[in-house]
Amino acid sequence: MKSIIAFLIIFTLNVRSITAQEIFLDSYYIWAKSGLSLRASPDKNAEKITIIPYRSEVSLISRSNETLTVSEFPGFEYTSNWVKIKYKDLVGYSFLGYLAKIKPPEISDLVDLQNYLNDNFTKTNTEIISKYENCPMENEACIISGVTSYKEGISYSFWNGEAGGSETVSIPNFNILQAFILASTFCPSYTAYKIEYFENPQPTILVYRDTAGCDFSITVLGSVAIIHWSGGC
């Protein structure tokens, strides 16, 4: 009898442990600007359960062996797995390429890159490279160029010139598809520019124009995405 009771206790604890693991799943955010389809099975033609809005939080349950290829612009394709996820009370399958651990920015002219980083990540240090003369060091408006580090492993460098400027951010565990969405959010007029994609020597996207305006480039080194914006008049 004692052995049976001991078995039941261990079994109950294991069930509670499994239940806890099912409840506390990894959280991800939707990076597809038009929303991400949640389907009944890992197939693009499967029944569509709902469309999960951009910036929504979901829980990843498991990864499927089935894959899907998407294209954000001509000449660029990205392939990744279907994954089983939970959104509110709904469970289904979605494309992993549009899921990231970090929350995407709002699509608004009022949100800039630096504010997005400061609001969503933990700033640890800003190294000042140059500043305007006769300007208080504690005044951030005095900084011409610098590098800001964040606890999450993100690095942000910037240069503020009189006729233009540039910004560069490196984000770990961030794919080139997500990087393109982030880059284009802060350069929304990119659709009027020339866009090129190169697979070698490293996956790279270039968006540029001959006249003044906003340009950006994306390079992926291993699991780190590096985005560089530049603009001027």
VOROLUM-989069 format. One record per residue: residue in three letters; x negated, y negated, z negated of N, C-alpha, C in turn. Coordinates in nm, 3 decimals, always signed. Layout:
# VOROLUM-989069
ALA;X;Y;Z;X;Y;Z;X;Y;Z
...
END
This chain:
# VOROLUM-989069
MET;-0.082;+0.121;+0.000;+0.000;+0.000;+0.000;-0.086;-0.126;+0.000
LYS;-0.192;-0.125;-0.082;-0.280;-0.242;-0.088;-0.345;-0.269;+0.047
SER;-0.383;-0.159;+0.115;-0.448;-0.176;+0.246;-0.350;-0.233;+0.347
ILE;-0.223;-0.193;+0.337;-0.121;-0.246;+0.428;-0.099;-0.394;+0.403
ILE;-0.093;-0.432;+0.275;-0.075;-0.574;+0.240;-0.192;-0.656;+0.289
ALA;-0.314;-0.602;+0.270;-0.434;-0.673;+0.316;-0.431;-0.691;+0.466
PHE;-0.387;-0.586;+0.538;-0.377;-0.593;+0.684;-0.277;-0.700;+0.727
LEU;-0.162;-0.704;+0.659;-0.060;-0.803;+0.693;-0.109;-0.945;+0.669
ILE;-0.186;-0.964;+0.560;-0.240;-1.097;+0.530;-0.336;-1.141;+0.640
ILE;-0.428;-1.048;+0.678;-0.526;-1.080;+0.782;-0.455;-1.107;+0.914
PHE;-0.354;-1.023;+0.945;-0.279;-1.041;+1.070;-0.209;-1.176;+1.074
THR;-0.148;-1.213;+0.960;-0.078;-1.342;+0.951;-0.174;-1.458;+0.971
LEU;-0.292;-1.448;+0.910;-0.392;-1.553;+0.924;-0.439;-1.565;+1.068
ASN;-0.456;-1.450;+1.136;-0.498;-1.452;+1.275;-0.392;-1.516;+1.363
VAL;-0.265;-1.484;+1.336;-0.155;-1.543;+1.413;-0.152;-1.693;+1.394
ARG;-0.169;-1.737;+1.268;-0.173;-1.881;+1.240;-0.288;-1.947;+1.313
SER;-0.404;-1.878;+1.318;-0.521;-1.933;+1.386;-0.494;-1.948;+1.534
ILE;-0.433;-1.843;+1.595;-0.402;-1.850;+1.737;-0.302;-1.961;+1.765
THR;-0.199;-1.971;+1.678;-0.099;-2.076;+1.695;-0.162;-2.213;+1.687
ALA;-0.255;-2.231;+1.594;-0.323;-2.360;+1.579;-0.404;-2.392;+1.703
GLN;-0.468;-2.288;+1.763;-0.547;-2.311;+1.883;-0.457;-2.352;+1.998
GLU;-0.335;-2.296;+2.003;-0.242;-2.331;+2.109;-0.190;-2.473;+2.092
ILE;-0.175;-2.516;+1.967;-0.124;-2.650;+1.940;-0.231;-2.756;+1.967
PHE;-0.352;-2.730;+1.919;-0.459;-2.828;+1.932;-0.544;-2.799;+2.055
LEU;-0.485;-2.818;+2.172;-0.555;-2.795;+2.298;-0.633;-2.921;+2.336
ASP;-0.725;-2.904;+2.433;-0.804;-3.018;+2.478;-0.714;-3.121;+2.546
SER;-0.732;-3.246;+2.511;-0.653;-3.354;+2.571;-0.724;-3.413;+2.692
TYR;-0.648;-3.438;+2.796;-0.699;-3.500;+2.918;-0.602;-3.610;+2.960
TYR;-0.651;-3.697;+3.051;-0.566;-3.805;+3.102;-0.553;-3.794;+3.254
ILE;-0.440;-3.839;+3.304;-0.411;-3.835;+3.447;-0.477;-3.954;+3.517
TRP;-0.559;-3.925;+3.619;-0.628;-4.030;+3.693;-0.570;-4.053;+3.832
ALA;-0.470;-3.979;+3.871;-0.407;-4.000;+4.002;-0.316;-4.122;+3.993
LYS;-0.347;-4.227;+4.069;-0.273;-4.353;+4.058;-0.125;-4.339;+4.093
SER;-0.094;-4.249;+4.185;+0.046;-4.230;+4.224;+0.114;-4.122;+4.141
GLY;+0.043;-4.073;+4.039;+0.097;-3.966;+3.955;+0.050;-3.829;+4.003
LEU;+0.055;-3.731;+3.915;+0.005;-3.597;+3.946;+0.120;-3.496;+3.937
SER;+0.135;-3.416;+4.042;+0.242;-3.317;+4.046;+0.215;-3.203;+3.947
LEU;+0.318;-3.165;+3.874;+0.314;-3.048;+3.787;+0.399;-2.942;+3.854
ARG;+0.336;-2.828;+3.890;+0.406;-2.726;+3.968;+0.421;-2.595;+3.889
ALA;+0.514;-2.512;+3.937;+0.547;-2.389;+3.866;+0.438;-2.283;+3.878
SER;+0.355;-2.292;+3.981;+0.245;-2.198;+4.001;+0.130;-2.273;+4.068
PRO;+0.008;-2.215;+4.068;-0.108;-2.284;+4.125;-0.109;-2.282;+4.278
ASP;-0.016;-2.354;+4.336;+0.000;-2.360;+4.481;+0.064;-2.494;+4.516
LYS;+0.011;-2.562;+4.617;+0.063;-2.694;+4.652;+0.205;-2.688;+4.705
ASN;+0.250;-2.569;+4.747;+0.387;-2.554;+4.797;+0.482;-2.498;+4.692
ALA;+0.433;-2.477;+4.571;+0.517;-2.423;+4.463;+0.618;-2.528;+4.417
GLU;+0.719;-2.482;+4.345;+0.822;-2.572;+4.294;+0.759;-2.685;+4.212
LYS;+0.801;-2.807;+4.240;+0.751;-2.923;+4.166;+0.839;-2.945;+4.043
ILE;+0.778;-2.931;+3.926;+0.851;-2.949;+3.800;+0.876;-3.096;+3.772
THR;+0.771;-3.176;+3.789;+0.781;-3.321;+3.769;+0.655;-3.386;+3.824
ILE;+0.654;-3.518;+3.824;+0.532;-3.594;+3.857;+0.488;-3.665;+3.729
ILE;+0.368;-3.635;+3.684;+0.316;-3.693;+3.561;+0.256;-3.830;+3.592
PRO;+0.301;-3.935;+3.525;+0.253;-4.071;+3.556;+0.104;-4.090;+3.528
TYR;+0.046;-4.182;+3.602;-0.093;-4.226;+3.582;-0.114;-4.269;+3.436
ARG;-0.227;-4.232;+3.379;-0.270;-4.265;+3.243;-0.200;-4.180;+3.135
SER;-0.114;-4.087;+3.175;-0.047;-4.002;+3.077;-0.146;-3.902;+3.017
GLU;-0.118;-3.862;+2.894;-0.202;-3.763;+2.826;-0.139;-3.625;+2.838
VAL;-0.223;-3.525;+2.870;-0.177;-3.387;+2.882;-0.271;-3.296;+2.804
SER;-0.229;-3.172;+2.783;-0.314;-3.072;+2.717;-0.349;-2.962;+2.816
LEU;-0.476;-2.929;+2.825;-0.521;-2.824;+2.916;-0.514;-2.690;+2.845
ILE;-0.444;-2.595;+2.906;-0.425;-2.463;+2.846;-0.526;-2.362;+2.900
SER;-0.537;-2.354;+3.033;-0.629;-2.258;+3.093;-0.662;-2.300;+3.236
ARG;-0.768;-2.240;+3.289;-0.813;-2.271;+3.425;-0.779;-2.154;+3.518
SER;-0.727;-2.187;+3.635;-0.693;-2.086;+3.735;-0.811;-2.065;+3.830
ASN;-0.815;-1.950;+3.896;-0.917;-1.925;+3.998;-0.878;-1.986;+4.132
GLU;-0.754;-2.029;+4.144;-0.707;-2.091;+4.267;-0.761;-2.234;+4.278
THR;-0.792;-2.276;+4.400;-0.848;-2.410;+4.421;-0.760;-2.492;+4.515
LEU;-0.785;-2.622;+4.514;-0.714;-2.715;+4.602;-0.814;-2.820;+4.649
THR;-0.799;-2.863;+4.773;-0.884;-2.967;+4.829;-0.800;-3.091;+4.859
VAL;-0.846;-3.207;+4.813;-0.775;-3.333;+4.837;-0.869;-3.431;+4.908
SER;-0.811;-3.533;+4.968;-0.889;-3.635;+5.038;-0.838;-3.774;+5.000
GLU;-0.928;-3.861;+4.953;-0.890;-3.998;+4.917;-0.904;-4.093;+5.035
PHE;-0.991;-4.059;+5.130;-1.009;-4.139;+5.251;-1.072;-4.050;+5.358
PRO;-1.062;-4.086;+5.487;-1.116;-4.002;+5.594;-1.265;-3.973;+5.575
GLY;-1.302;-3.847;+5.586;-1.442;-3.808;+5.573;-1.481;-3.764;+5.434
PHE;-1.391;-3.780;+5.337;-1.422;-3.740;+5.200;-1.320;-3.639;+5.150
GLU;-1.368;-3.522;+5.109;-1.282;-3.420;+5.053;-1.339;-3.374;+4.919
TYR;-1.250;-3.341;+4.827;-1.294;-3.294;+4.695;-1.214;-3.169;+4.659
THR;-1.287;-3.065;+4.620;-1.226;-2.937;+4.586;-1.245;-2.905;+4.438
SER;-1.138;-2.862;+4.373;-1.147;-2.820;+4.233;-1.036;-2.718;+4.205
ASN;-1.031;-2.673;+4.082;-0.936;-2.567;+4.044;-0.798;-2.621;+4.007
TRP;-0.702;-2.533;+4.018;-0.573;-2.556;+3.954;-0.589;-2.519;+3.807
VAL;-0.523;-2.593;+3.720;-0.527;-2.562;+3.577;-0.386;-2.561;+3.521
LYS;-0.368;-2.481;+3.419;-0.239;-2.477;+3.349;-0.241;-2.582;+3.240
ILE;-0.143;-2.671;+3.238;-0.141;-2.780;+3.141;-0.003;-2.794;+3.078
LYS;+0.000;-2.870;+2.971;+0.126;-2.902;+2.904;+0.144;-3.053;+2.902
TYR;+0.259;-3.099;+2.948;+0.293;-3.241;+2.946;+0.427;-3.255;+2.874
LYS;+0.424;-3.318;+2.758;+0.542;-3.325;+2.672;+0.591;-3.183;+2.644
ASP;+0.714;-3.149;+2.684;+0.765;-3.013;+2.662;+0.756;-2.927;+2.788
LEU;+0.688;-2.977;+2.890;+0.679;-2.906;+3.017;+0.543;-2.838;+3.032
VAL;+0.543;-2.718;+3.088;+0.419;-2.644;+3.114;+0.417;-2.605;+3.261
GLY;+0.304;-2.628;+3.326;+0.291;-2.592;+3.467;+0.147;-2.605;+3.511
TYR;+0.128;-2.617;+3.643;-0.006;-2.621;+3.700;-0.030;-2.753;+3.774
SER;-0.152;-2.805;+3.758;-0.191;-2.929;+3.825;-0.336;-2.919;+3.871
PHE;-0.378;-3.018;+3.946;-0.513;-3.022;+4.003;-0.612;-3.080;+3.903
LEU;-0.718;-3.004;+3.875;-0.816;-3.045;+3.774;-0.892;-3.171;+3.812
GLY;-0.910;-3.195;+3.942;-0.990;-3.308;+3.986;-0.941;-3.443;+3.936
TYR;-0.811;-3.453;+3.908;-0.753;-3.579;+3.860;-0.737;-3.583;+3.708
LEU;-0.801;-3.491;+3.637;-0.795;-3.489;+3.491;-0.931;-3.522;+3.432
ALA;-0.935;-3.616;+3.338;-1.060;-3.654;+3.271;-1.034;-3.674;+3.123
LYS;-1.141;-3.661;+3.045;-1.130;-3.676;+2.900;-1.111;-3.822;+2.859
ILE;-1.149;-3.914;+2.946;-1.138;-4.056;+2.912;-1.014;-4.116;+2.978
LYS;-0.959;-4.217;+2.912;-0.836;-4.279;+2.959;-0.866;-4.380;+3.070
PRO;-0.793;-4.376;+3.180;-0.818;-4.470;+3.289;-0.768;-4.611;+3.256
PRO;-0.817;-4.710;+3.329;-0.773;-4.848;+3.303;-0.634;-4.874;+3.358
GLU;-0.570;-4.975;+3.302;-0.443;-5.020;+3.359;-0.471;-5.083;+3.495
ILE;-0.375;-5.073;+3.583;-0.388;-5.136;+3.714;-0.332;-5.277;+3.702
SER;-0.420;-5.372;+3.675;-0.378;-5.510;+3.650;-0.493;-5.605;+3.678
ASP;-0.461;-5.721;+3.731;-0.563;-5.823;+3.755;-0.616;-5.880;+3.624
LEU;-0.546;-5.856;+3.514;-0.586;-5.911;+3.385;-0.690;-5.825;+3.314
VAL;-0.717;-5.706;+3.368;-0.812;-5.614;+3.305;-0.942;-5.613;+3.385
ASP;-1.054;-5.645;+3.318;-1.183;-5.634;+3.386;-1.260;-5.517;+3.329
LEU;-1.370;-5.481;+3.395;-1.445;-5.362;+3.359;-1.498;-5.367;+3.217
GLN;-1.559;-5.479;+3.179;-1.620;-5.489;+3.046;-1.514;-5.477;+2.936
ASN;-1.401;-5.542;+2.953;-1.294;-5.532;+2.853;-1.240;-5.390;+2.844
TYR;-1.228;-5.324;+2.959;-1.182;-5.185;+2.960;-1.276;-5.096;+2.880
LEU;-1.406;-5.112;+2.900;-1.504;-5.031;+2.827;-1.500;-5.062;+2.678
ASN;-1.496;-5.189;+2.644;-1.497;-5.227;+2.501;-1.370;-5.183;+2.428
ASP;-1.258;-5.179;+2.499;-1.132;-5.142;+2.436;-1.116;-4.991;+2.419
ASN;-1.186;-4.913;+2.501;-1.164;-4.768;+2.500;-1.281;-4.686;+2.448
PHE;-1.397;-4.751;+2.429;-1.514;-4.679;+2.382;-1.583;-4.756;+2.270
THR;-1.672;-4.688;+2.199;-1.737;-4.747;+2.082;-1.872;-4.805;+2.121
LYS;-1.880;-4.938;+2.122;-2.006;-5.005;+2.158;-2.107;-4.991;+2.046
THR;-2.228;-4.950;+2.080;-2.333;-4.932;+1.978;-2.441;-5.039;+1.985
ASN;-2.466;-5.092;+2.106;-2.575;-5.189;+2.118;-2.567;-5.262;+2.252
THR;-2.608;-5.389;+2.252;-2.625;-5.465;+2.375;-2.766;-5.522;+2.378
GLU;-2.843;-5.479;+2.476;-2.980;-5.529;+2.492;-2.978;-5.646;+2.590
ILE;-3.017;-5.763;+2.544;-3.017;-5.882;+2.629;-3.146;-5.885;+2.710
ILE;-3.132;-5.890;+2.842;-3.248;-5.897;+2.930;-3.284;-6.041;+2.960
SER;-3.183;-6.124;+2.987;-3.208;-6.266;+3.011;-3.085;-6.346;+2.969
LYS;-3.108;-6.475;+2.934;-2.997;-6.562;+2.895;-3.028;-6.705;+2.938
TYR;-2.924;-6.788;+2.937;-2.941;-6.927;+2.974;-3.022;-7.000;+2.866
GLU;-3.102;-7.095;+2.909;-3.183;-7.172;+2.814;-3.095;-7.261;+2.727
ASN;-3.144;-7.287;+2.606;-3.074;-7.375;+2.511;-2.929;-7.332;+2.486
CYS;-2.912;-7.200;+2.476;-2.779;-7.144;+2.454;-2.788;-7.048;+2.336
PRO;-2.695;-7.055;+2.240;-2.702;-6.970;+2.121;-2.704;-6.821;+2.157
MET;-2.794;-6.746;+2.095;-2.808;-6.604;+2.123;-2.681;-6.526;+2.093
GLU;-2.606;-6.571;+1.988;-2.488;-6.496;+1.948;-2.369;-6.518;+2.041
ASN;-2.379;-6.615;+2.131;-2.272;-6.643;+2.225;-2.289;-6.553;+2.349
GLU;-2.195;-6.458;+2.370;-2.207;-6.365;+2.481;-2.202;-6.435;+2.616
ALA;-2.140;-6.553;+2.621;-2.134;-6.628;+2.747;-2.271;-6.678;+2.790
CYS;-2.367;-6.673;+2.698;-2.503;-6.719;+2.729;-2.586;-6.613;+2.801
ILE;-2.538;-6.490;+2.798;-2.616;-6.379;+2.854;-2.604;-6.375;+3.006
ILE;-2.719;-6.375;+3.074;-2.721;-6.363;+3.219;-2.720;-6.215;+3.259
SER;-2.803;-6.136;+3.194;-2.809;-5.994;+3.224;-2.836;-5.914;+3.097
GLY;-2.786;-5.792;+3.094;-2.806;-5.708;+2.976;-2.757;-5.567;+3.000
VAL;-2.777;-5.483;+2.899;-2.734;-5.343;+2.905;-2.661;-5.310;+2.775
THR;-2.540;-5.260;+2.787;-2.460;-5.221;+2.671;-2.447;-5.069;+2.667
SER;-2.469;-5.012;+2.548;-2.458;-4.868;+2.529;-2.334;-4.836;+2.445
TYR;-2.274;-4.721;+2.472;-2.156;-4.677;+2.400;-2.180;-4.538;+2.340
LYS;-2.115;-4.514;+2.228;-2.133;-4.389;+2.154;-2.100;-4.267;+2.239
GLU;-2.009;-4.281;+2.332;-1.964;-4.169;+2.415;-2.063;-4.134;+2.526
GLY;-2.179;-4.201;+2.529;-2.281;-4.172;+2.630;-2.272;-4.259;+2.753
ILE;-2.182;-4.355;+2.752;-2.164;-4.446;+2.866;-2.262;-4.562;+2.855
SER;-2.317;-4.602;+2.969;-2.408;-4.716;+2.975;-2.354;-4.818;+3.076
TYR;-2.360;-4.946;+3.038;-2.307;-5.053;+3.123;-2.410;-5.164;+3.134
SER;-2.453;-5.195;+3.256;-2.548;-5.304;+3.277;-2.483;-5.409;+3.366
PHE;-2.523;-5.535;+3.347;-2.459;-5.643;+3.421;-2.557;-5.756;+3.449
TRP;-2.527;-5.831;+3.553;-2.602;-5.952;+3.589;-2.501;-6.056;+3.635
ASN;-2.501;-6.173;+3.572;-2.409;-6.281;+3.606;-2.487;-6.395;+3.669
GLY;-2.484;-6.403;+3.801;-2.553;-6.509;+3.872;-2.462;-6.627;+3.898
GLU;-2.519;-6.736;+3.945;-2.439;-6.856;+3.972;-2.347;-6.837;+4.092
ALA;-2.391;-6.758;+4.190;-2.311;-6.740;+4.312;-2.259;-6.597;+4.326
GLY;-2.268;-6.519;+4.222;-2.223;-6.381;+4.230;-2.270;-6.302;+4.110
GLY;-2.260;-6.173;+4.119;-2.304;-6.090;+4.008;-2.295;-5.944;+4.043
SER;-2.332;-5.859;+3.947;-2.325;-5.715;+3.969;-2.300;-5.645;+3.836
GLU;-2.242;-5.527;+3.844;-2.216;-5.443;+3.727;-2.246;-5.298;+3.765
THR;-2.303;-5.225;+3.670;-2.330;-5.082;+3.690;-2.288;-5.006;+3.566
VAL;-2.217;-4.897;+3.585;-2.177;-4.814;+3.472;-2.209;-4.668;+3.503
SER;-2.262;-4.597;+3.405;-2.286;-4.453;+3.419;-2.198;-4.381;+3.317
ILE;-2.127;-4.278;+3.364;-2.030;-4.207;+3.280;-2.057;-4.058;+3.289
PRO;-2.084;-3.992;+3.176;-2.107;-3.847;+3.179;-1.977;-3.768;+3.195
ASN;-1.989;-3.648;+3.252;-1.874;-3.558;+3.271;-1.761;-3.626;+3.347
PHE;-1.799;-3.690;+3.456;-1.705;-3.769;+3.537;-1.732;-3.735;+3.682
ASN;-1.630;-3.686;+3.755;-1.655;-3.644;+3.893;-1.644;-3.761;+3.991
ILE;-1.685;-3.737;+4.114;-1.691;-3.845;+4.213;-1.551;-3.893;+4.253
LEU;-1.453;-3.806;+4.244;-1.315;-3.845;+4.274;-1.264;-3.944;+4.170
GLN;-1.286;-3.914;+4.043;-1.247;-4.004;+3.935;-1.325;-4.135;+3.942
ALA;-1.454;-4.124;+3.977;-1.538;-4.244;+3.988;-1.487;-4.336;+4.099
PHE;-1.440;-4.278;+4.209;-1.386;-4.359;+4.318;-1.260;-4.432;+4.274
ILE;-1.176;-4.365;+4.198;-1.054;-4.429;+4.147;-1.088;-4.544;+4.054
LEU;-1.186;-4.522;+3.965;-1.228;-4.628;+3.873;-1.288;-4.745;+3.950
ALA;-1.377;-4.715;+4.044;-1.444;-4.821;+4.121;-1.344;-4.903;+4.201
SER;-1.249;-4.837;+4.265;-1.152;-4.909;+4.349;-1.052;-4.988;+4.266
THR;-1.031;-4.949;+4.139;-0.941;-5.025;+4.051;-0.995;-5.165;+4.029
PHE;-1.127;-5.178;+4.018;-1.189;-5.309;+3.995;-1.238;-5.372;+4.125
CYS;-1.198;-5.314;+4.237;-1.226;-5.373;+4.368;-1.108;-5.334;+4.459
PRO;-0.988;-5.383;+4.428;-0.866;-5.336;+4.495;-0.858;-5.366;+4.644
SER;-0.939;-5.459;+4.693;-0.935;-5.493;+4.835;-1.023;-5.401;+4.918
TYR;-1.071;-5.291;+4.859;-1.166;-5.201;+4.926;-1.109;-5.143;+5.055
THR;-0.978;-5.132;+5.067;-0.918;-5.069;+5.185;-0.949;-5.145;+5.313
ALA;-0.986;-5.273;+5.300;-1.020;-5.353;+5.418;-1.168;-5.341;+5.453
TYR;-1.244;-5.265;+5.376;-1.388;-5.256;+5.395;-1.426;-5.125;+5.463
LYS;-1.553;-5.116;+5.496;-1.605;-4.992;+5.554;-1.638;-4.894;+5.442
ILE;-1.593;-4.769;+5.457;-1.616;-4.667;+5.355;-1.690;-4.550;+5.417
GLU;-1.798;-4.508;+5.353;-1.876;-4.394;+5.401;-1.903;-4.297;+5.286
TYR;-1.910;-4.169;+5.322;-1.941;-4.066;+5.223;-2.057;-3.981;+5.273
PHE;-2.154;-3.956;+5.184;-2.269;-3.872;+5.216;-2.278;-3.759;+5.113
GLU;-2.295;-3.637;+5.161;-2.308;-3.523;+5.070;-2.451;-3.507;+5.020
ASN;-2.548;-3.545;+5.104;-2.690;-3.530;+5.070;-2.763;-3.663;+5.085
PRO;-2.872;-3.684;+5.006;-2.933;-3.592;+4.910;-2.851;-3.575;+4.781
GLN;-2.765;-3.673;+4.750;-2.673;-3.664;+4.637;-2.536;-3.712;+4.683
PRO;-2.428;-3.655;+4.631;-2.296;-3.703;+4.669;-2.283;-3.854;+4.645
THR;-2.255;-3.929;+4.752;-2.256;-4.075;+4.744;-2.142;-4.134;+4.826
ILE;-2.077;-4.236;+4.771;-1.976;-4.313;+4.843;-2.023;-4.457;+4.851
LEU;-2.017;-4.516;+4.970;-2.052;-4.657;+4.990;-1.931;-4.732;+5.042
VAL;-1.899;-4.844;+4.980;-1.792;-4.932;+5.024;-1.851;-5.072;+5.037
TYR;-1.854;-5.126;+5.159;-1.920;-5.255;+5.178;-1.857;-5.332;+5.293
ARG;-1.885;-5.462;+5.295;-1.837;-5.549;+5.401;-1.947;-5.645;+5.441
ASP;-1.938;-5.702;+5.561;-2.041;-5.792;+5.611;-2.030;-5.931;+5.551
THR;-1.910;-5.971;+5.512;-1.890;-6.104;+5.455;-1.892;-6.096;+5.303
ALA;-1.876;-6.212;+5.240;-1.878;-6.216;+5.093;-1.757;-6.142;+5.036
GLY;-1.776;-6.084;+4.920;-1.666;-6.013;+4.856;-1.717;-5.905;+4.763
CYS;-1.632;-5.810;+4.735;-1.664;-5.704;+4.640;-1.707;-5.577;+4.714
ASP;-1.826;-5.527;+4.682;-1.875;-5.401;+4.736;-1.901;-5.306;+4.619
PHE;-1.902;-5.176;+4.646;-1.944;-5.083;+4.541;-2.001;-4.955;+4.600
SER;-2.082;-4.888;+4.519;-2.139;-4.759;+4.557;-2.123;-4.663;+4.440
ILE;-2.112;-4.535;+4.473;-2.099;-4.431;+4.372;-2.198;-4.320;+4.404
THR;-2.274;-4.278;+4.305;-2.365;-4.165;+4.320;-2.346;-4.072;+4.201
VAL;-2.345;-3.943;+4.228;-2.330;-3.844;+4.121;-2.460;-3.767;+4.105
LEU;-2.517;-3.774;+3.986;-2.638;-3.700;+3.952;-2.602;-3.596;+3.848
GLY;-2.591;-3.471;+3.889;-2.548;-3.366;+3.797;-2.404;-3.390;+3.756
SER;-2.381;-3.411;+3.627;-2.245;-3.436;+3.577;-2.222;-3.583;+3.546
VAL;-2.317;-3.669;+3.585;-2.308;-3.813;+3.555;-2.274;-3.891;+3.681
ALA;-2.169;-3.972;+3.674;-2.132;-4.059;+3.785;-2.185;-4.199;+3.759
ILE;-2.251;-4.257;+3.860;-2.306;-4.392;+3.850;-2.235;-4.481;+3.951
ILE;-2.170;-4.586;+3.902;-2.095;-4.678;+3.988;-2.160;-4.816;+3.981
HIS;-2.183;-4.875;+4.098;-2.243;-5.009;+4.104;-2.153;-5.100;+4.185
TRP;-2.112;-5.211;+4.125;-2.033;-5.313;+4.194;-2.120;-5.436;+4.217
SER;-2.098;-5.504;+4.328;-2.165;-5.633;+4.351;-2.067;-5.724;+4.425
GLY;-2.080;-5.853;+4.401;-1.991;-5.948;+4.466;-2.049;-6.087;+4.463
GLY;-2.004;-6.170;+4.554;-2.054;-6.307;+4.560;-1.980;-6.386;+4.664
CYS;-2.021;-6.512;+4.674;-1.955;-6.599;+4.771;-2.055;-6.642;+4.876
END
